[in-house]
Amino acid sequence: MAMSYKTVEVDLQDGRVTPLGQDTLPARAHALLTFLPANGQAPHPAPAGPVRGLRRFLSGPDFPLTPEQFRASMTADFFEQ
C-alpha cells in the first residue's frame, strides 16, 4: 500500500485548526503537526554531529586493501580492543 502525504499551511487558535488559503482539510484524518517559529523565520538546522561524519565516511570511496589485509579483516574481531 502506497502512502501519500500532503502539507497544508494552517492557523492554530484555541486548539482549532483552520487551513490558510484555498486548502481544505479532510473531515477526518490522522496527521502530524509541526510548530513553526512565530516570527516567520525558518527553524535553525540541527547542529552537525556524528551522523554527519558517518554519512560523509559512508559516502566516500572504499579504501584499497592488500590481499593480506583483506584476509585478515575476514577473521579479525573488531570489537576486541
PDB file as gemmi writes it, atoms N, CA and C in Angstrom:
CRYST1    1.000    1.000    1.000  90.00  90.00  90.00 P 1                      
ATOM      1  N   MET A   1       0.840  -1.173   0.000  1.00  0.00           N  
ATOM      2  CA  MET A   1       0.000   0.000   0.000  1.00  0.00           C  
ATOM      3  C   MET A   1       0.888   1.240   0.000  1.00  0.00           C  
ATOM      4  N   ALA A   2       0.702   2.120  -0.977  1.00  0.00           N  
ATOM      5  CA  ALA A   2       1.489   3.341  -1.075  1.00  0.00           C  
ATOM      6  C   ALA A   2       0.895   4.408  -0.171  1.00  0.00           C  
ATOM      7  N   MET A   3       1.776   5.144   0.488  1.00  0.00           N  
ATOM      8  CA  MET A   3       1.329   6.239   1.341  1.00  0.00           C  
ATOM      9  C   MET A   3       1.601   7.547   0.625  1.00  0.00           C  
ATOM     10  N   SER A   4       0.698   8.481   0.748  1.00  0.00           N  
ATOM     11  CA  SER A   4       0.936   9.804   0.205  1.00  0.00           C  
ATOM     12  C   SER A   4       0.715  10.816   1.324  1.00  0.00           C  
ATOM     13  N   TYR A   5       1.497  11.871   1.280  1.00  0.00           N  
ATOM     14  CA  TYR A   5       1.411  12.912   2.294  1.00  0.00           C  
ATOM     15  C   TYR A   5       1.128  14.231   1.620  1.00  0.00           C  
ATOM     16  N   LYS A   6       0.404  15.085   2.299  1.00  0.00           N  
ATOM     17  CA  LYS A   6       0.115  16.428   1.799  1.00  0.00           C  
ATOM     18  C   LYS A   6       0.393  17.403   2.928  1.00  0.00           C  
ATOM     19  N   THR A   7       1.095  18.467   2.612  1.00  0.00           N  
ATOM     20  CA  THR A   7       1.380  19.509   3.589  1.00  0.00           C  
ATOM     21  C   THR A   7       0.454  20.684   3.329  1.00  0.00           C  
ATOM     22  N   VAL A   8      -0.213  21.140   4.364  1.00  0.00           N  
ATOM     23  CA  VAL A   8      -1.152  22.251   4.262  1.00  0.00           C  
ATOM     24  C   VAL A   8      -0.791  23.261   5.330  1.00  0.00           C  
ATOM     25  N   GLU A   9      -0.693  24.527   4.952  1.00  0.00           N  
ATOM     26  CA  GLU A   9      -0.419  25.577   5.935  1.00  0.00           C  
ATOM     27  C   GLU A   9      -1.712  25.904   6.664  1.00  0.00           C  
ATOM     28  N   VAL A  10      -1.639  25.953   7.991  1.00  0.00           N  
ATOM     29  CA  VAL A  10      -2.837  26.179   8.794  1.00  0.00           C  
ATOM     30  C   VAL A  10      -2.569  27.206   9.886  1.00  0.00           C  
ATOM     31  N   ASP A  11      -3.632  27.731  10.439  1.00  0.00           N  
ATOM     32  CA  ASP A  11      -3.588  28.541  11.655  1.00  0.00           C  
ATOM     33  C   ASP A  11      -4.105  27.674  12.785  1.00  0.00           C  
ATOM     34  N   LEU A  12      -3.547  27.842  13.956  1.00  0.00           N  
ATOM     35  CA  LEU A  12      -3.994  27.118  15.136  1.00  0.00           C  
ATOM     36  C   LEU A  12      -4.368  28.155  16.191  1.00  0.00           C  
ATOM     37  N   GLN A  13      -5.629  28.150  16.609  1.00  0.00           N  
ATOM     38  CA  GLN A  13      -6.077  29.106  17.614  1.00  0.00           C  
ATOM     39  C   GLN A  13      -7.066  28.409  18.536  1.00  0.00           C  
ATOM     40  N   ASP A  14      -6.783  28.478  19.821  1.00  0.00           N  
ATOM     41  CA  ASP A  14      -7.626  27.845  20.836  1.00  0.00           C  
ATOM     42  C   ASP A  14      -7.841  26.357  20.557  1.00  0.00           C  
ATOM     43  N   GLY A  15      -6.811  25.706  20.056  1.00  0.00           N  
ATOM     44  CA  GLY A  15      -6.888  24.271  19.792  1.00  0.00           C  
ATOM     45  C   GLY A  15      -7.614  23.905  18.513  1.00  0.00           C  
ATOM     46  N   ARG A  16      -8.035  24.885  17.753  1.00  0.00           N  
ATOM     47  CA  ARG A  16      -8.748  24.613  16.497  1.00  0.00           C  
ATOM     48  C   ARG A  16      -7.826  24.890  15.315  1.00  0.00           C  
ATOM     49  N   VAL A  17      -7.863  23.995  14.347  1.00  0.00           N  
ATOM     50  CA  VAL A  17      -7.015  24.102  13.169  1.00  0.00           C  
ATOM     51  C   VAL A  17      -7.844  24.638  12.009  1.00  0.00           C  
ATOM     52  N   THR A  18      -7.355  25.718  11.380  1.00  0.00           N  
ATOM     53  CA  THR A  18      -8.035  26.332  10.252  1.00  0.00           C  
ATOM     54  C   THR A  18      -7.054  26.422   9.085  1.00  0.00           C  
ATOM     55  N   PRO A  19      -7.408  25.888   7.912  1.00  0.00           N  
ATOM     56  CA  PRO A  19      -6.486  25.976   6.770  1.00  0.00           C  
ATOM     57  C   PRO A  19      -6.358  27.409   6.270  1.00  0.00           C  
ATOM     58  N   LEU A  20      -5.190  27.740   5.727  1.00  0.00           N  
ATOM     59  CA  LEU A  20      -4.962  29.045   5.118  1.00  0.00           C  
ATOM     60  C   LEU A  20      -5.154  28.916   3.611  1.00  0.00           C  
ATOM     61  N   GLY A  21      -5.568  29.981   2.975  1.00  0.00           N  
ATOM     62  CA  GLY A  21      -5.705  29.985   1.521  1.00  0.00           C  
ATOM     63  C   GLY A  21      -6.867  29.124   1.060  1.00  0.00           C  
ATOM     64  N   GLN A  22      -6.683  28.501  -0.088  1.00  0.00           N  
ATOM     65  CA  GLN A  22      -7.737  27.720  -0.724  1.00  0.00           C  
ATOM     66  C   GLN A  22      -7.761  26.263  -0.266  1.00  0.00           C  
ATOM     67  N   ASP A  23      -6.816  25.862   0.556  1.00  0.00           N  
ATOM     68  CA  ASP A  23      -6.751  24.469   1.002  1.00  0.00           C  
ATOM     69  C   ASP A  23      -7.945  24.116   1.879  1.00  0.00           C  
ATOM     70  N   THR A  24      -8.354  22.882   1.804  1.00  0.00           N  
ATOM     71  CA  THR A  24      -9.405  22.381   2.685  1.00  0.00           C  
ATOM     72  C   THR A  24      -8.853  21.198   3.450  1.00  0.00           C  
ATOM     73  N   LEU A  25      -9.383  20.970   4.625  1.00  0.00           N  
ATOM     74  CA  LEU A  25      -8.964  19.837   5.445  1.00  0.00           C  
ATOM     75  C   LEU A  25      -9.987  18.718   5.299  1.00  0.00           C  
ATOM     76  N   PRO A  26      -9.532  17.474   5.374  1.00  0.00           N  
ATOM     77  CA  PRO A  26     -10.483  16.359   5.303  1.00  0.00           C  
ATOM     78  C   PRO A  26     -11.359  16.336   6.554  1.00  0.00           C  
ATOM     79  N   ALA A  27     -12.520  15.717   6.445  1.00  0.00           N  
ATOM     80  CA  ALA A  27     -13.437  15.633   7.579  1.00  0.00           C  
ATOM     81  C   ALA A  27     -12.809  14.862   8.730  1.00  0.00           C  
ATOM     82  N   ARG A  28     -12.043  13.847   8.416  1.00  0.00           N  
ATOM     83  CA  ARG A  28     -11.370  13.058   9.446  1.00  0.00           C  
ATOM     84  C   ARG A  28     -10.047  12.579   8.866  1.00  0.00           C  
ATOM     85  N   ALA A  29      -8.961  12.733   9.646  1.00  0.00           N  
ATOM     86  CA  ALA A  29      -7.637  12.324   9.167  1.00  0.00           C  
ATOM     87  C   ALA A  29      -6.707  12.125  10.352  1.00  0.00           C  
ATOM     88  N   HIS A  30      -5.666  11.385  10.126  1.00  0.00           N  
ATOM     89  CA  HIS A  30      -4.575  11.214  11.085  1.00  0.00           C  
ATOM     90  C   HIS A  30      -3.443  12.077  10.542  1.00  0.00           C  
ATOM     91  N   ALA A  31      -2.893  12.979  11.346  1.00  0.00           N  
ATOM     92  CA  ALA A  31      -1.924  13.947  10.821  1.00  0.00           C  
ATOM     93  C   ALA A  31      -0.793  14.174  11.808  1.00  0.00           C  
ATOM     94  N   LEU A  32       0.277  14.752  11.313  1.00  0.00           N  
ATOM     95  CA  LEU A  32       1.388  15.234  12.123  1.00  0.00           C  
ATOM     96  C   LEU A  32       1.337  16.749  12.109  1.00  0.00           C  
ATOM     97  N   LEU A  33       1.640  17.371  13.231  1.00  0.00           N  
ATOM     98  CA  LEU A  33       1.590  18.825  13.331  1.00  0.00           C  
ATOM     99  C   LEU A  33       2.985  19.329  13.664  1.00  0.00           C  
ATOM    100  N   THR A  34       3.500  20.239  12.844  1.00  0.00           N  
ATOM    101  CA  THR A  34       4.815  20.830  13.070  1.00  0.00           C  
ATOM    102  C   THR A  34       4.624  22.286  13.454  1.00  0.00           C  
ATOM    103  N   PHE A  35       5.175  22.703  14.583  1.00  0.00           N  
ATOM    104  CA  PHE A  35       5.085  24.088  15.018  1.00  0.00           C  
ATOM    105  C   PHE A  35       6.251  24.862  14.434  1.00  0.00           C  
ATOM    106  N   LEU A  36       5.951  25.934  13.714  1.00  0.00           N  
ATOM    107  CA  LEU A  36       6.961  26.797  13.115  1.00  0.00           C  
ATOM    108  C   LEU A  36       7.172  28.005  14.000  1.00  0.00           C  
ATOM    109  N   PRO A  37       8.345  28.656  13.915  1.00  0.00           N  
ATOM    110  CA  PRO A  37       8.591  29.844  14.717  1.00  0.00           C  
ATOM    111  C   PRO A  37       7.563  30.938  14.412  1.00  0.00           C  
ATOM    112  N   ALA A  38       7.146  31.657  15.423  1.00  0.00           N  
ATOM    113  CA  ALA A  38       6.118  32.692  15.260  1.00  0.00           C  
ATOM    114  C   ALA A  38       6.628  33.877  14.447  1.00  0.00           C  
ATOM    115  N   ASN A  39       7.949  34.080  14.398  1.00  0.00           N  
ATOM    116  CA  ASN A  39       8.498  35.240  13.695  1.00  0.00           C  
ATOM    117  C   ASN A  39       8.622  35.029  12.192  1.00  0.00           C  
ATOM    118  N   GLY A  40       8.230  33.883  11.687  1.00  0.00           N  
ATOM    119  CA  GLY A  40       8.246  33.626  10.250  1.00  0.00           C  
ATOM    120  C   GLY A  40       9.589  33.179   9.713  1.00  0.00           C  
ATOM    121  N   GLN A  41      10.611  33.128  10.552  1.00  0.00           N  
ATOM    122  CA  GLN A  41      11.925  32.684  10.090  1.00  0.00           C  
ATOM    123  C   GLN A  41      11.972  31.164  10.048  1.00  0.00           C  
ATOM    124  N   ALA A  42      12.801  30.656   9.176  1.00  0.00           N  
ATOM    125  CA  ALA A  42      12.979  29.211   9.092  1.00  0.00           C  
ATOM    126  C   ALA A  42      13.679  28.716  10.349  1.00  0.00           C  
ATOM    127  N   PRO A  43      13.317  27.534  10.850  1.00  0.00           N  
ATOM    128  CA  PRO A  43      13.994  26.998  12.019  1.00  0.00           C  
ATOM    129  C   PRO A  43      15.460  26.721  11.714  1.00  0.00           C  
ATOM    130  N   HIS A  44      16.294  26.814  12.742  1.00  0.00           N  
ATOM    131  CA  HIS A  44      17.726  26.548  12.576  1.00  0.00           C  
ATOM    132  C   HIS A  44      17.947  25.069  12.323  1.00  0.00           C  
ATOM    133  N   PRO A  45      18.856  24.733  11.402  1.00  0.00           N  
ATOM    134  CA  PRO A  45      19.147  23.317  11.182  1.00  0.00           C  
ATOM    135  C   PRO A  45      19.804  22.702  12.408  1.00  0.00           C  
ATOM    136  N   ALA A  46      19.648  21.408  12.554  1.00  0.00           N  
ATOM    137  CA  ALA A  46      20.268  20.707  13.673  1.00  0.00           C  
ATOM    138  C   ALA A  46      21.784  20.807  13.551  1.00  0.00           C  
ATOM    139  N   PRO A  47      22.481  20.937  14.666  1.00  0.00           N  
ATOM    140  CA  PRO A  47      23.936  21.035  14.592  1.00  0.00           C  
ATOM    141  C   PRO A  47      24.539  19.753  14.015  1.00  0.00           C  
ATOM    142  N   ALA A  48      25.644  19.944  13.320  1.00  0.00           N  
ATOM    143  CA  ALA A  48      26.336  18.784  12.751  1.00  0.00           C  
ATOM    144  C   ALA A  48      26.873  17.930  13.882  1.00  0.00           C  
ATOM    145  N   GLY A  49      26.739  16.663  13.767  1.00  0.00           N  
ATOM    146  CA  GLY A  49      27.198  15.760  14.813  1.00  0.00           C  
ATOM    147  C   GLY A  49      27.790  14.511  14.206  1.00  0.00           C  
ATOM    148  N   PRO A  50      27.831  13.455  14.979  1.00  0.00           N  
ATOM    149  CA  PRO A  50      28.446  12.226  14.499  1.00  0.00           C  
ATOM    150  C   PRO A  50      27.733  11.637  13.285  1.00  0.00           C  
ATOM    151  N   VAL A  51      26.443  11.860  13.149  1.00  0.00           N  
ATOM    152  CA  VAL A  51      25.719  11.299  11.998  1.00  0.00           C  
ATOM    153  C   VAL A  51      26.248  11.901  10.708  1.00  0.00           C  
ATOM    154  N   ARG A  52      26.501  13.206  10.721  1.00  0.00           N  
ATOM    155  CA  ARG A  52      27.022  13.855   9.520  1.00  0.00           C  
ATOM    156  C   ARG A  52      28.384  13.278   9.143  1.00  0.00           C  
ATOM    157  N   GLY A  53      29.240  13.083  10.120  1.00  0.00           N  
ATOM    158  CA  GLY A  53      30.558  12.498   9.853  1.00  0.00           C  
ATOM    159  C   GLY A  53      30.447  11.072   9.336  1.00  0.00           C  
ATOM    160  N   LEU A  54      29.547  10.290   9.919  1.00  0.00           N  
ATOM    161  CA  LEU A  54      29.350   8.917   9.469  1.00  0.00           C  
ATOM    162  C   LEU A  54      28.808   8.902   8.049  1.00  0.00           C  
ATOM    163  N   ARG A  55      27.869   9.785   7.749  1.00  0.00           N  
ATOM    164  CA  ARG A  55      27.319   9.854   6.401  1.00  0.00           C  
ATOM    165  C   ARG A  55      28.420  10.192   5.392  1.00  0.00           C  
ATOM    166  N   ARG A  56      29.299  11.135   5.756  1.00  0.00           N  
ATOM    167  CA  ARG A  56      30.403  11.503   4.872  1.00  0.00           C  
ATOM    168  C   ARG A  56      31.347  10.325   4.685  1.00  0.00           C  
ATOM    169  N   PHE A  57      31.629   9.589   5.768  1.00  0.00           N  
ATOM    170  CA  PHE A  57      32.524   8.427   5.688  1.00  0.00           C  
ATOM    171  C   PHE A  57      31.921   7.353   4.790  1.00  0.00           C  
ATOM    172  N   LEU A  58      30.638   7.073   4.980  1.00  0.00           N  
ATOM    173  CA  LEU A  58      29.996   6.015   4.195  1.00  0.00           C  
ATOM    174  C   LEU A  58      29.815   6.393   2.728  1.00  0.00           C  
ATOM    175  N   SER A  59      29.756   7.685   2.435  1.00  0.00           N  
ATOM    176  CA  SER A  59      29.556   8.099   1.050  1.00  0.00           C  
ATOM    177  C   SER A  59      30.864   8.170   0.275  1.00  0.00           C  
ATOM    178  N   GLY A  60      31.990   8.060   0.965  1.00  0.00           N  
ATOM    179  CA  GLY A  60      33.286   8.119   0.291  1.00  0.00           C  
ATOM    180  C   GLY A  60      33.634   6.798  -0.369  1.00  0.00           C  
ATOM    181  N   PRO A  61      34.632   6.839  -1.262  1.00  0.00           N  
ATOM    182  CA  PRO A  61      35.043   5.597  -1.919  1.00  0.00           C  
ATOM    183  C   PRO A  61      35.706   4.649  -0.917  1.00  0.00           C  
ATOM    184  N   ASP A  62      35.609   3.372  -1.195  1.00  0.00           N  
ATOM    185  CA  ASP A  62      36.272   2.381  -0.342  1.00  0.00           C  
ATOM    186  C   ASP A  62      37.776   2.539  -0.479  1.00  0.00           C  
ATOM    187  N   PHE A  63      38.500   2.251   0.586  1.00  0.00           N  
ATOM    188  CA  PHE A  63      39.949   2.329   0.513  1.00  0.00           C  
ATOM    189  C   PHE A  63      40.480   0.946   0.116  1.00  0.00           C  
ATOM    190  N   PRO A  64      41.528   0.919  -0.706  1.00  0.00           N  
ATOM    191  CA  PRO A  64      42.037  -0.364  -1.188  1.00  0.00           C  
ATOM    192  C   PRO A  64      42.754  -1.136  -0.076  1.00  0.00           C  
ATOM    193  N   LEU A  65      42.554  -2.434  -0.058  1.00  0.00           N  
ATOM    194  CA  LEU A  65      43.244  -3.321   0.867  1.00  0.00           C  
ATOM    195  C   LEU A  65      44.136  -4.267   0.072  1.00  0.00           C  
ATOM    196  N   THR A  66      45.267  -4.568   0.646  1.00  0.00           N  
ATOM    197  CA  THR A  66      46.107  -5.602   0.027  1.00  0.00           C  
ATOM    198  C   THR A  66      45.416  -6.937   0.267  1.00  0.00           C  
ATOM    199  N   PRO A  67      45.729  -7.970  -0.504  1.00  0.00           N  
ATOM    200  CA  PRO A  67      45.128  -9.285  -0.268  1.00  0.00           C  
ATOM    201  C   PRO A  67      45.339  -9.773   1.168  1.00  0.00           C  
ATOM    202  N   GLU A  68      46.494  -9.478   1.743  1.00  0.00           N  
ATOM    203  CA  GLU A  68      46.763  -9.893   3.122  1.00  0.00           C  
ATOM    204  C   GLU A  68      45.850  -9.159   4.110  1.00  0.00           C  
ATOM    205  N   GLN A  69      45.666  -7.867   3.910  1.00  0.00           N  
ATOM    206  CA  GLN A  69      44.782  -7.089   4.782  1.00  0.00           C  
ATOM    207  C   GLN A  69      43.340  -7.564   4.661  1.00  0.00           C  
ATOM    208  N   PHE A  70      42.914  -7.870   3.441  1.00  0.00           N  
ATOM    209  CA  PHE A  70      41.553  -8.350   3.236  1.00  0.00           C  
ATOM    210  C   PHE A  70      41.328  -9.673   3.957  1.00  0.00           C  
ATOM    211  N   ARG A  71      42.257 -10.613   3.816  1.00  0.00           N  
ATOM    212  CA  ARG A  71      42.120 -11.914   4.501  1.00  0.00           C  
ATOM    213  C   ARG A  71      42.104 -11.717   6.015  1.00  0.00           C  
ATOM    214  N   ALA A  72      42.954 -10.843   6.525  1.00  0.00           N  
ATOM    215  CA  ALA A  72      42.997 -10.594   7.969  1.00  0.00           C  
ATOM    216  C   ALA A  72      41.698  -9.959   8.441  1.00  0.00           C  
ATOM    217  N   SER A  73      41.086  -9.101   7.614  1.00  0.00           N  
ATOM    218  CA  SER A  73      39.844  -8.455   8.035  1.00  0.00           C  
ATOM    219  C   SER A  73      38.690  -9.438   8.120  1.00  0.00           C  
ATOM    220  N   MET A  74      38.758 -10.539   7.387  1.00  0.00           N  
ATOM    221  CA  MET A  74      37.677 -11.532   7.411  1.00  0.00           C  
ATOM    222  C   MET A  74      37.655 -12.316   8.716  1.00  0.00           C  
ATOM    223  N   THR A  75      38.787 -12.388   9.402  1.00  0.00           N  
ATOM    224  CA  THR A  75      38.863 -13.167  10.652  1.00  0.00           C  
ATOM    225  C   THR A  75      39.073 -12.290  11.868  1.00  0.00           C  
ATOM    226  N   ALA A  76      39.228 -10.991  11.695  1.00  0.00           N  
ATOM    227  CA  ALA A  76      39.513 -10.106  12.821  1.00  0.00           C  
ATOM    228  C   ALA A  76      38.263  -9.907  13.679  1.00  0.00           C  
ATOM    229  N   ASP A  77      38.484  -9.754  14.973  1.00  0.00           N  
ATOM    230  CA  ASP A  77      37.412  -9.420  15.909  1.00  0.00           C  
ATOM    231  C   ASP A  77      37.507  -7.924  16.160  1.00  0.00           C  
ATOM    232  N   PHE A  78      36.647  -7.141  15.478  1.00  0.00           N  
ATOM    233  CA  PHE A  78      36.733  -5.695  15.553  1.00  0.00           C  
ATOM    234  C   PHE A  78      36.308  -5.144  16.895  1.00  0.00           C  
ATOM    235  N   PHE A  79      35.600  -5.927  17.689  1.00  0.00           N  
ATOM    236  CA  PHE A  79      35.130  -5.438  18.989  1.00  0.00           C  
ATOM    237  C   PHE A  79      36.153  -5.674  20.095  1.00  0.00           C  
ATOM    238  N   GLU A  80      37.170  -6.442  19.783  1.00  0.00           N  
ATOM    239  CA  GLU A  80      38.209  -6.685  20.781  1.00  0.00           C  
ATOM    240  C   GLU A  80      39.211  -5.547  20.702  1.00  0.00           C  
ATOM    241  N   GLN A  81      39.460  -4.906  21.826  1.00  0.00           N  
ATOM    242  CA  GLN A  81      40.371  -3.762  21.841  1.00  0.00           C  
ATOM    243  C   GLN A  81      41.691  -4.123  22.422  1.00  0.00           C  
TER     244      GLN A  81                                                      
END                                                                             
